[in-house]
Amino acid sequence: MKDLTKQYKLAKKRALNFMKKGQINAYLKSLNEINKYEKLIYSFVVN
């Protein structure tokens, strides 16, 4: 669980950096990665 939250936070930080730099494609890919980790964390908590 700690690994998932750590990866989630890193992906969120990367997404913010991409947004600030104006790199739209990389930003959208990071958002998809964030969404993936959110789903994994949610499924871990539910079970």
Summary of the structure (lengths in Angstrom):
residues: 47
radius of gyration: 11.5
end to end distance: 12.1
largest distance: 38.3
contacts: 109
relative contact order: 0.19
helix: 91%
strand: 0%
